Amino acid sequence: MVPEISEGQFTDDTVDANDAALDERMSLTAEFVRSVDESLLDEDNEKTRGLCEELRPADMADLLEQLPEGRRYHLVEVLGPQLAPETLAELAEEVRDEIIEAMPNAQIAEAVAELDTDEAAFVVQDMDDADREEVLAALDLADRLALQASLDYPDESAGRLMQREVFAAPSFSTVGQIIDRLRSGGRLPDLFYEVFVVDPGYKVLGSVPLSRFLKAPRDTRLTDLMADDLVRVPVLMDQEEVAYLFEKYNLISAPVVDESDRLVGMMTVDDVVEVVRTEADEDLLALGGVDREESGLSVPVPKIARSRFIWLAVNLGTAILASFVISFFDATIEQVVALAVLMPIVASMGGNAGTQTLTVAVRNLATRDLTGANTFRVVGRETAVSLINGAAFAVLLGVTAGIWYEAIGGGGPGEGVILGAVLAAAMVVTMLSAGLAGILVPVTLQRFGADPAVSSAVFVTTVTDVVGFFAFLGLAAIFLVG
Amino acid sequence: MVPEISEGQFTDDTVDANDAALDERMSLTAEFVRSVDESLLDEDNEKTRGLCEELRPADMADLLEQLPEGRRYHLVEVLGPQLAPETLAELAEEVRDEIIEAMPNAQIAEAVAELDTDEAAFVVQDMDDADREEVLAALDLADRLALQASLDYPDESAGRLMQREVFAAPSFSTVGQIIDRLRSGGRLPDLFYEVFVVDPGYKVLGSVPLSRFLKAPRDTRLTDLMADDLVRVPVLMDQEEVAYLFEKYNLISAPVVDESDRLVGMMTVDDVVEVVRTEADEDLLALGGVDREESGLSVPVPKIARSRFIWLAVNLGTAILASFVISFFDATIEQVVALAVLMPIVASMGGNAGTQTLTVAVRNLATRDLTGANTFRVVGRETAVSLINGAAFAVLLGVTAGIWYEAIGGGGPGEGVILGAVLAAAMVVTMLSAGLAGILVPVTLQRFGADPAVSSAVFVTTVTDVVGFFAFLGLAAIFLVG
């Protein structure tokens, strides 16, 4: 039986006290942001602290991001120790940098000490060297060494994303021994989801999910419980590869191992969700001609303008190339102005068909569904689709343009038929080139180690524009004018 | 100390027996796929079974997807009971449909009985009614009721994605009592990550992560361990909203509740990772003018061609509108053919600038960073960026075009200056319209409940094409020809 409630609806009981600031989709309401902003302007610090008291760190981070630039650090100052350290890890990069820069290093160190190594590395990685040294120096030895080790791994590697706090147990342990050890306290990770089983050299042998562990009698040995087809993450693996493993094998956490297969840390899926989002975003933004660094809403205008200028300049190169093709046929256009009217249609259809194929290719390369084993088949498929749609639009546009040209009385009698035929032929050629470029360009870029999302669109548009204009105007020059 | 190993490298010890089929990025190798394909063609069933013996379900699914269409069900037949039921849940939709259709219903029922409700629903949801009834009838009562209830929830709702198998305990229980209960067996979920604490009416009061639970002495009460700022998922919430909650609050699992806040199931983050990927993909594909249903590599050609045709036809409408604007100025173009040469540059730059803004807007709407509270500020930002880049390219292109026009000796003396000025002015107008359309169109669509990714691109291109051609040719008609 389906309870009769509308989609996304919360009842009063579902909403916690702190959810007064949130709408029914659990986003901060615009009114709440405004009221905090006002209480900051009014210097009513008690009211400000009261409003923020029950916010979860993620919501606190959202609030800081949505406040105008000048007010963000002001809020941090007003909140003082009330601000949860996790908030810093949740912030968008440009906002975090802004706040970290304004914060005294001693206060940053206090916050960092309370975070797991992955979050702590996130917070300090973009600080300038002198400040970071000061923060590191203020940590206790164990925290400092762990954080330093994490920072020594390359950006976007498993080593940087992992937390060093893990729970591992020797293979001869029993369930009862482990529970006793856990209850006795000590340096344990705050949250973990499996017990990693290691040999005396700290080599990972397998793992036992906590839920399976809990169902077993006290005297069960770990080796009898553990799964040995465990997926291990090499410490230098790129985050995109790590995300692929987590997605593919539905992992919740995974051991991170060094070259000797020794356990050095743990990655959990919540970090991976962010990577999946980031990587998918990068493809989306790259296809749209946007750098990821400028996609945040708090990036300053000159930086955005500069970054977009570069992409637009690349596009200008393509456009000028297309213009050059057109200028080649200026005499033809002078005789038959209808060509100037129709030629954007050819280019536009080609560009769109190319973008469709390119988008599918980039997406299937990202999910690794497009592989060496099926490239040939996929190229054949795209060729077939291009020819079908090319033929369909050739008929549609050829007939329409022919009738239109006759109707406006352009050219001599029967020239409408020729114009229609020229447009139809150009359409098929352009659509076919769009389909082929849309699949071959990204596949080739990928094979040469380039990111197929970043540079493909320009190549594909160049091909479709040049082929489109050349085919249409060239055929017209031969059959219509000559 | 960083171990000196190259990125992504596995040592022999890291690679399990079944990883022989996988490359260093844990993708199936093309050679492995080929050798299975060959052993299938050779009818060497023993070899086929041997090759597939150690594959994890996700890799088995990849293998099936990469085989040619005719060979997929053949492999399923050869493997027989060796095929893990989870494989069915891992398959891409169109491949799963193909295999399910070929499989006897009794065998499907056997597989479904072994899966959690969310996976089982996934497998049977697209079967035709008669077949699904037959599969349901073959299940035992409890499984049948659970699966039926799951199917009664709308597609893409939490109710459909959740598993009904949860572990809940009354608030007065102690850690020791729970452990005893877990050890005694019974109908328990295979994997779970927290104990949900419920009142006698099965209302969720809080939850205890297993790792915290394990650290507590036997006589600790659950109420002393539980977090009460638990995020609950309403059973009818849309999967996109659910993914937002998991991402924002870094959740591993969450209780799904009905309208009375009663526990009805559990969602885990591994399902959410897929949703995040799917939703991000949908935006990417929508912006590229592609339906998600046709983005898989196993979709038949006629279906792809039809789906793309629709998008291309919509684009044709835009292109014809732009042509109409051009045809309005045919006399002007006849006099100054250079306009036909330059006009695609204006349209192309406008289209690209519009796409940049649109991409950023769609992305920030998806992550809910673009909200009612900051729309006004973001529109101002886009206006500023458009004006800056519009002015930059106006100068660059105006000067270049002017010099070019004088060089080719077009028009009377000094007309190069006018042409340059016309192009420059058109550039600023077009870029500004691109920036405004790029942000206002998606925001408006979102406000009216439409998907900003799906329809925005067409609107934005229409605006930039029409404004671009109209501004350039219109200004030329006034200042250059008139």
Contacts between the chains, C-beta under 8 A, distances in Angstrom:
chain1	res1	chain2	res2	distance
A	1	B	149	7.4
A	1	B	152	7.5
A	2	B	152	5.2
A	2	B	153	6.2
A	2	B	159	7.3
A	2	B	236	7.9
A	3	B	235	6.7
A	3	B	236	7.8
A	3	B	258	4.3
A	3	B	259	4.6
A	3	B	260	7.6
A	4	B	259	7.4
A	5	B	234	6.9
A	5	B	235	7.8
A	5	B	236	5.8
A	5	B	258	7.4
A	5	B	259	4.1
A	6	B	236	7.1
A	7	B	154	8.0
A	7	B	157	7.4
A	7	B	236	4.9
A	7	B	237	6.8
A	7	B	238	6.1
A	8	B	234	6.4
A	8	B	236	6.9
A	8	B	237	5.0
A	8	B	238	6.5
A	8	B	241	5.8
A	9	B	234	6.2
A	9	B	236	7.3
A	9	B	259	7.5
A	10	B	234	6.1
A	11	B	259	6.0
A	11	B	260	7.1
A	11	B	261	6.2
A	13	B	203	7.4
A	13	B	260	7.7
A	13	B	261	4.5
A	14	B	232	5.4
A	14	B	234	6.8
A	14	B	257	6.7
A	14	B	261	5.5
A	16	B	228	7.7
A	16	B	229	5.9
A	18	B	229	6.9
A	25	B	241	5.6
A	25	B	244	7.3
A	25	B	368	8.0
A	26	B	231	7.6
A	26	B	241	7.6
A	26	B	244	7.1
A	26	B	245	5.8
A	26	B	248	7.2
A	27	B	368	5.3
A	27	B	371	6.8
A	28	B	371	7.6
A	28	B	373	7.7
A	30	B	371	6.4
A	30	B	372	4.1
A	30	B	373	4.0
A	33	B	373	4.6
A	34	B	373	6.9
A	56	B	229	6.6
A	56	B	249	6.5
A	58	B	248	4.6
A	58	B	249	5.5
A	58	B	250	7.5
A	59	B	248	7.9
A	62	B	248	7.9
A	65	B	369	6.8
A	66	B	371	6.7
A	66	B	373	5.2
A	66	B	374	5.8
A	68	B	377	7.5
A	92	B	369	7.5
A	149	B	1	7.5
A	152	B	1	7.7
A	152	B	2	5.2
A	153	B	2	6.4
A	154	B	7	8.0
A	157	B	7	7.4
A	159	B	2	7.5
A	167	B	211	7.7
A	179	B	214	6.3
A	182	B	214	4.8
A	182	B	215	5.0
A	183	B	214	7.7
A	183	B	215	6.0
A	183	B	216	7.0
A	183	B	217	5.9
A	185	B	215	7.2
A	188	B	211	8.0
A	188	B	215	6.9
A	189	B	211	7.3
A	190	B	211	7.6
A	191	B	209	5.6
A	191	B	211	5.3
A	191	B	212	7.6
A	191	B	252	7.8
A	192	B	211	4.8
A	193	B	193	5.8
A	193	B	210	7.3
A	193	B	211	7.1
A	193	B	252	6.9
A	203	B	13	7.4
A	209	B	191	5.6
A	210	B	193	7.3
A	210	B	210	4.1
A	210	B	211	6.5
A	210	B	214	6.7
A	211	B	167	7.7
A	211	B	188	7.9
A	211	B	189	7.3
A	211	B	190	7.6
A	211	B	191	5.3
A	211	B	192	4.8
A	211	B	193	7.1
A	211	B	210	6.5
A	212	B	191	7.6
A	214	B	179	6.3
A	214	B	182	4.8
A	214	B	183	7.7
A	214	B	210	6.7
A	214	B	214	7.4
A	215	B	182	5.0
A	215	B	183	6.0
A	215	B	185	7.3
A	215	B	188	6.8
A	216	B	183	7.0
A	217	B	183	5.9
A	228	B	16	7.6
A	229	B	16	5.9
A	229	B	18	6.9
A	229	B	56	6.5
A	231	B	26	7.6
A	232	B	14	5.5
A	234	B	5	7.0
A	234	B	8	6.3
A	234	B	9	6.3
A	234	B	10	6.1
A	234	B	14	6.9
A	235	B	3	6.8
A	235	B	5	7.8
A	236	B	3	7.9
A	236	B	5	5.9
A	236	B	6	7.1
A	236	B	7	4.8
A	236	B	8	6.9
A	236	B	9	7.4
A	237	B	7	6.8
A	237	B	8	5.1
A	238	B	7	6.2
A	238	B	8	6.7
A	241	B	8	6.0
A	241	B	25	5.7
A	241	B	26	7.7
A	244	B	25	7.3
A	244	B	26	7.1
A	245	B	26	5.8
A	246	B	273	6.7
A	247	B	273	5.4
A	247	B	274	7.1
A	247	B	277	6.6
A	248	B	26	7.3
A	248	B	58	4.7
A	248	B	59	8.0
A	248	B	62	8.0
A	249	B	56	6.5
A	249	B	58	5.5
A	250	B	58	7.5
A	250	B	270	4.0
A	250	B	273	7.9
A	251	B	270	7.3
A	252	B	191	7.8
A	252	B	193	6.9
A	252	B	252	6.3
A	252	B	268	7.6
A	252	B	269	6.8
A	252	B	270	6.6
A	257	B	14	6.7
A	258	B	3	4.3
A	258	B	5	7.3
A	259	B	3	4.6
A	259	B	4	7.4
A	259	B	5	4.0
A	259	B	9	7.3
A	259	B	11	6.0
A	260	B	3	7.5
A	260	B	11	7.2
A	260	B	13	7.7
A	261	B	11	6.2
A	261	B	13	4.6
A	261	B	14	5.4
A	268	B	252	7.6
A	269	B	252	6.8
A	269	B	269	5.0
A	269	B	270	6.9
A	269	B	273	6.7
A	270	B	250	4.0
A	270	B	251	7.3
A	270	B	252	6.7
A	270	B	269	6.9
A	272	B	273	6.8
A	273	B	246	6.7
A	273	B	247	5.4
A	273	B	250	7.9
A	273	B	269	6.8
A	273	B	272	6.8
A	273	B	273	5.8
A	273	B	276	5.9
A	274	B	247	7.1
A	276	B	273	5.9
A	276	B	276	5.3
A	276	B	277	5.7
A	276	B	280	7.5
A	277	B	247	6.6
A	277	B	276	5.7
A	277	B	280	6.5
A	277	B	367	7.6
A	280	B	276	7.5
A	280	B	277	6.4
A	280	B	280	3.4
A	280	B	281	6.7
A	280	B	284	6.9
A	281	B	280	6.7
A	281	B	363	5.9
A	283	B	284	6.0
A	284	B	280	6.9
A	284	B	283	6.0
A	284	B	284	4.7
A	284	B	287	6.9
A	284	B	359	6.4
A	284	B	362	7.7
A	284	B	363	6.1
A	285	B	359	5.9
A	285	B	360	7.4
A	285	B	363	6.4
A	287	B	284	6.9
A	287	B	287	7.2
A	287	B	288	6.8
A	287	B	359	7.5
A	288	B	287	6.8
A	288	B	355	5.3
A	288	B	356	5.9
A	288	B	358	7.0
A	288	B	359	2.7
A	288	B	360	7.5
A	289	B	352	6.0
A	289	B	355	6.2
A	289	B	356	5.1
A	289	B	359	7.3
A	290	B	356	5.2
A	290	B	359	5.3
A	290	B	360	5.7
A	294	B	360	7.8
A	295	B	360	5.3
A	295	B	363	5.9
A	295	B	364	7.3
A	296	B	369	7.5
A	297	B	364	5.8
A	297	B	369	5.3
A	297	B	370	6.4
A	297	B	374	6.5
A	297	B	378	5.9
A	297	B	381	7.9
A	301	B	381	5.8
A	301	B	384	4.8
A	301	B	385	5.8
A	301	B	388	7.3
A	302	B	388	7.7
A	304	B	381	7.3
A	304	B	385	5.1
A	305	B	384	7.7
A	305	B	385	4.8
A	305	B	388	4.3
A	305	B	389	5.6
A	308	B	353	7.3
A	308	B	356	5.4
A	308	B	385	6.6
A	308	B	389	6.1
A	309	B	389	5.5
A	309	B	392	6.2
A	311	B	352	7.3
A	311	B	356	6.8
A	312	B	349	6.3
A	312	B	352	5.9
A	312	B	353	6.3
A	312	B	356	7.7
A	312	B	389	6.2
A	312	B	393	6.7
A	315	B	348	6.5
A	315	B	349	6.7
A	315	B	352	4.6
A	316	B	345	7.3
A	316	B	349	6.5
A	316	B	393	7.1
A	316	B	396	7.9
A	316	B	397	7.6
A	318	B	348	7.2
A	319	B	344	6.3
A	319	B	345	4.4
A	319	B	348	4.1
A	319	B	349	6.5
A	320	B	345	6.7
A	322	B	344	5.5
A	322	B	345	7.8
A	322	B	348	7.3
A	323	B	341	5.2
A	323	B	342	6.3
A	323	B	344	6.2
A	323	B	345	5.7
A	326	B	340	6.4
A	326	B	341	4.8
A	326	B	344	6.9
A	327	B	341	4.6
A	330	B	337	4.6
A	330	B	338	7.6
A	330	B	340	7.4
A	330	B	341	6.4
A	333	B	333	7.4
A	333	B	337	5.3
A	333	B	340	5.0
A	334	B	334	6.9
A	334	B	337	4.9
A	337	B	330	4.6
A	337	B	333	5.4
A	337	B	334	5.0
A	337	B	340	8.0
A	338	B	330	7.6
A	339	B	340	8.0
A	340	B	326	6.4
A	340	B	330	7.4
A	340	B	333	5.1
A	340	B	337	7.9
A	340	B	339	8.0
A	340	B	340	3.9
A	340	B	343	7.8
A	341	B	323	5.2
A	341	B	326	4.8
A	341	B	327	4.6
A	341	B	330	6.4
A	342	B	323	6.3
A	343	B	340	7.8
A	343	B	344	7.8
A	344	B	319	6.3
A	344	B	322	5.5
A	344	B	323	6.2
A	344	B	326	6.9
A	344	B	343	7.8
A	344	B	344	6.6
A	344	B	347	6.7
A	344	B	465	7.5
A	344	B	469	7.9
A	345	B	316	7.3
A	345	B	319	4.4
A	345	B	320	6.8
A	345	B	322	7.9
A	345	B	323	5.7
A	347	B	344	6.6
A	348	B	315	6.4
A	348	B	318	7.2
A	348	B	319	4.1
A	348	B	322	7.4
A	348	B	461	8.0
A	348	B	465	7.8
A	349	B	312	6.3
A	349	B	315	6.7
A	349	B	316	6.5
A	349	B	319	6.5
A	352	B	289	6.0
A	352	B	311	7.3
A	352	B	312	5.9
A	352	B	315	4.6
A	353	B	308	7.3
A	353	B	312	6.3
A	355	B	288	5.2
A	355	B	289	6.2
A	356	B	288	5.9
A	356	B	289	5.1
A	356	B	290	5.2
A	356	B	308	5.4
A	356	B	311	6.8
A	356	B	312	7.7
A	358	B	288	7.0
A	359	B	284	6.4
A	359	B	285	5.8
A	359	B	287	7.5
A	359	B	288	2.8
A	359	B	289	7.3
A	359	B	290	5.2
A	360	B	285	7.4
A	360	B	288	7.5
A	360	B	290	5.7
A	360	B	294	7.8
A	360	B	295	5.3
A	362	B	284	7.7
A	363	B	281	5.9
A	363	B	284	6.1
A	363	B	285	6.4
A	363	B	295	5.9
A	364	B	295	7.3
A	364	B	297	5.8
A	367	B	277	7.7
A	368	B	25	8.0
A	368	B	27	5.3
A	369	B	65	6.8
A	369	B	92	7.5
A	369	B	296	7.5
A	369	B	297	5.4
A	370	B	297	6.5
A	371	B	27	6.9
A	371	B	28	7.7
A	371	B	30	6.4
A	371	B	66	6.7
A	372	B	30	4.2
A	373	B	28	7.8
A	373	B	30	4.0
A	373	B	33	4.7
A	373	B	34	7.0
A	373	B	66	5.2
A	374	B	66	5.9
A	374	B	297	6.5
A	377	B	68	7.5
A	378	B	297	6.0
A	381	B	297	7.8
A	381	B	301	5.9
A	381	B	304	7.3
A	384	B	301	4.8
A	384	B	305	7.7
A	385	B	301	5.8
A	385	B	304	5.1
A	385	B	305	4.8
A	385	B	308	6.6
A	388	B	301	7.3
A	388	B	302	7.7
A	388	B	305	4.3
A	389	B	305	5.6
A	389	B	308	6.1
A	389	B	309	5.5
A	389	B	312	6.2
A	392	B	309	6.2
A	393	B	312	6.7
A	393	B	316	7.1
A	396	B	316	7.9
A	397	B	316	7.6
A	465	B	344	7.5
A	465	B	348	7.9
A	469	B	344	7.9
